[in-house]
């Protein structure tokens, strides 16, 4: 004897009920897939818009950075020139202070000589 096999009797009604259940599930899956597809398309559109917006921003930023670099270079030259001028003025102040000191000493010496001549 080969093993006993049991047969299950399946009716057309049961098959129809199962097929109807499967059909309902497939419709829900189809709707879910359609929703996922719409979401992906919307995300692609958003990414495309963002990329296009940023593509326009980069050249503007690059141009602004280049302009700032040029201005910085110009300011560097101006700062160097001002540094030279300050050094020159410092030397001038030293010289004027030295000359004024000598002149002041000479004036004080002359005043003392005048006061001593009066005595």
SVG drawing of the C-alpha trace seen along z (x, -y; Angstrom):
<svg xmlns="http://www.w3.org/2000/svg" viewBox="-21 -144 95 146">
<polyline fill="none" stroke="black" stroke-width="0.4" points="0.0,0.0 1.4,-3.3 0.2,-5.8 -3.2,-7.0 -4.1,-10.1 -6.9,-12.3 -8.8,-14.2 -10.2,-17.5 -13.3,-18.5 -13.3,-22.1 -16.4,-23.6 -16.7,-26.2 -18.2,-28.5 -15.1,-28.3 -12.9,-28.9 -14.9,-31.9 -14.7,-33.3 -10.9,-32.8 -10.5,-34.3 -12.6,-37.3 -10.5,-37.8 -7.3,-37.5 -8.8,-40.0 -9.5,-42.4 -6.0,-42.1 -4.5,-42.6 -6.6,-45.8 -5.3,-47.1 -1.7,-46.2 -2.3,-47.9 -3.6,-51.1 -0.6,-51.0 1.8,-50.7 0.1,-53.5 0.4,-55.7 4.1,-54.8 4.7,-55.6 3.0,-59.0 5.1,-59.7 8.3,-58.8 7.3,-61.0 6.5,-63.9 9.9,-63.4 11.7,-63.3 10.0,-66.6 10.9,-68.2 14.5,-67.1 14.6,-68.4 13.3,-71.8 15.8,-72.0 18.6,-71.1 17.6,-73.7 17.3,-76.4 20.7,-75.5 22.2,-75.4 21.3,-79.1 22.7,-79.8 26.2,-78.5 27.3,-80.8 25.9,-83.8 27.8,-82.6 31.0,-82.1 30.7,-85.6 30.2,-87.1 33.1,-85.2 35.3,-86.4 34.2,-90.0 34.9,-89.7 38.4,-88.3 39.1,-91.2 38.0,-93.7 40.1,-91.9 43.1,-92.1 42.4,-95.8 42.0,-96.4 45.2,-94.5 47.1,-97.0 45.4,-99.9 46.3,-98.5 49.9,-98.1 50.0,-101.7 48.4,-103.0 51.0,-101.0 53.8,-102.8 52.2,-106.1 51.9,-105.5 55.5,-104.5 56.5,-107.7 54.3,-109.8 55.9,-108.1 59.4,-109.0 58.1,-112.6 56.7,-112.8 60.1,-111.7 61.9,-114.3 59.5,-117.1 59.7,-116.1 63.5,-116.2 63.5,-119.6 60.9,-121.0 63.0,-119.7 66.1,-121.5 64.2,-124.6 62.5,-124.6 65.9,-124.1 67.3,-127.0 64.4,-129.2 64.7,-128.3 68.4,-129.0 67.8,-132.4 65.1,-133.3 67.5,-132.4 70.2,-134.5 67.8,-137.4 66.8,-137.1 70.4,-136.9 71.3,-140.0 68.6,-141.9 70.1,-141.1"/>
</svg>
